[in-house]
Amino acid sequence: MWWKDLREAPLADFGAFGDTDTPGSLRADDLRAIHNPKWREKVYRTFRNTPYDFNVYVYNAPEGIAPVGRGYGFVGDPIKVNDLKNIGKYVGIQPLSVIRQLIGKDPPNAEDSITVVLVENEGADRVALTPWILAHRVVHAMLYSAQSDPVRGMQPGQNLQISVHVQNIFKLFSTMFNDIEKSFDQSAHHKHKFMNLEGTSERINEFAKLIATFRSGRMGKLSNPGEFIVESITQYLVIGKVTFQRPILDDEHRTPPLDPTIDTELLAMAREKFTDKDRFVTTALQQKYRIKNPPRKPDLNRESYTAFNQQGQAVAAFGPDRVEKYRDQGYRIQRSPPPTPQAIARYNRFAKRVSELENLYDTWQADGMLQPPRQTNTDRLDQRLDRYEQQFNDEIAALLKSCVGKALVL
């Protein structure tokens, strides 16, 4: 079954294979979903924000047996895939020959895409194959391609580069959890929520209610700490980024944002030079408006003369009272032309800019804005979450890049 008419990159190819009518490794409600045109449309929309092309295939193994096992060092052996005790014998990276056995062709542009074949939909809390769960299962396929046992080392189906990025994401989450949870423990608004919790999972769920923006996190329904990471990566696939909530820590709330009409670059300069208005104006002219040589003020009422030497070079400009002095010294004297309209307009624009900066400085000083605002605990939490959010997005992007050109099975 192919749905090329629904194609919308970056889900470059999508299809269902195997016995798509009789429950096997997929259940009856999963099969009903993949036959539903609206479900298929939602699947394509689900992957439209990912930065890489995906080839995603669903394979329903008759009687739960699919040719993906790694028996005796060979791949492509029949194995029961809807039995979780066998999962380590087939999940992870598979050669294209196995993918070809499942779908009957090579995935298009496989070297520049992430190819995933889902051969079952099992789990501790088994749920229907919604588009979000489909993306969730794709993420699990990536994580199963990472080294899971440092003692045994890299196993078949696992990749070192993927392992490094997965480990980085888990370390980042651990750092964020330990850091941010301390702020909740010290917050009058939140410390009571963590006081009587026992076990890491309960604390992770309470943490997720305050931080996560994906549904299972907000509802506190994460089965283990790793599910926070899986759901975060799923969110990245679906909306193109990971986002965190910004909870209020205490009665101080957060500092109100600046009026959007305020030029924050100029305000930063004014705060840095808040004891010297002239320095602020000079700095703003040079750094903000790139005016390093201010024009001279034209004098419309004063006669001006220029003295030239024998080589025709101008040596001095002066008023009428010094004409005789330079003439007696042998210089050729020439009256300077009056200021041009362009020169006058250029100076007037400059003078207006200076006046605007001086008035702006005086207004900010009168309003008490030149002293940097005192940060609240919530402000500081916002800044840390901004940093963690960016780091999560960067690490997940690196993980996806490491999966490009690989075929994964779950």
C-alpha positions, 0 to 999 in steps of 0.5 A: 500500500503506497500513499505517494499522493499524500507526500509532503517532505520531509516524510519522503516515503511511507507505506504499510507492508506484510499482511495489512488485513489480519492482526499479527505483530500489529493489532486490529486497531493498528490496522484499522488506523493505517487503512484510514486516509485521515490517519495517513494524512495526520502522519504526513503532517506529523513529520513535516517539521523534521530537519531530515527526510524520513522513510517510515514503513509499518510492517505487520508480520503474519503470526508475529514472525518477521525476517529480521532476526540475528541468529548465529551472526546472520541477519534476516532470520525469522523471529517472533517480533511481538514477544518483548523477550526477543527485542534485543535480537533484531532491533536497531540498525539493519542492512538494506537487504533486510529492509528490502525483504520487508518492503520489496524495494530499496528505500528512496534516497536511503543514503540521505534519509533516516529509514525506519521499519516498525514491525510491532507496537508493543510496550509496557503501556501498550497504546494505539498507533496514533501519529504521535505514537508512530513518531514515538516508536521511531525515536525508540528505534533510534535509541535502540541503535545506541550502546546500552551495556557499557560492560558488553560493549557495542552489540550488533545493530548499535552504532558508536556515533549514535551512542555518543549523542544518546549518552549526551542527551541523557547526561544533559537531562540528568544535569537539568533535572538535578539543577532545576529540581533544587529550585523547586525544592527551595520555592514556596510555590513548589517545594510541598509537591516534592516533599513526600515523593518516593522514588525517581519516577515520581519525582520525574513525573512531578518535574515533568508536570512543571517543565514539559509541554508534551501531553504525557509530561504535563499529565504526569504519565511518564513510566520512567525517566527515559520516557521524558527524553523519548517524548522530548525527541518525539516533540522535536520530530513533530514540531521541529523543536523542544520547548519547556514551560516557564513556571513561576517560582515565588511571589516575586514572579518575573520581571515585567518585559520591556515595552517592545518599542524600546530599543534594547541595544541603546538601553544596554549602552545607556546602562553601561554609561549611565553616569555620563550622557555625553559618553552614551551619545558618542558610543551610540553614534559610533556603534549603533549608527556608525557615525565616527566623524561627525559633520561640522556645523555650517556657518551661513553668516560667516565669510570663509577663506582658504590659503593655497601654497605654490603647489596648489595645496590648501594649507589653512581655512580662516575668516576675513580678519586673517586674509591679509596675514596669509596674503603677506606670507605669499599664499594665494587666497580664495574665498570658500563657497557657502555651505551646500544644501546637502551639507546643511541637510547632513548636519541637520540630520546629525543634530536631530540624532544627537538631540533624540539620543540626549532626550532618550537618555534623560527620559530613561534616567527620569524613569529609573531605567538606567539601573539594571532591574533586580532579577528574581528567582523566576528570572534566573530559572527562565534563563537556565531553562532557556539554556537547557532548551537550546542545548536539548535542541542542539543535541537532538539535532546532532542525534538525528544527523548521526542517524542519516543514511541508516536503516533502523528496525523496531 
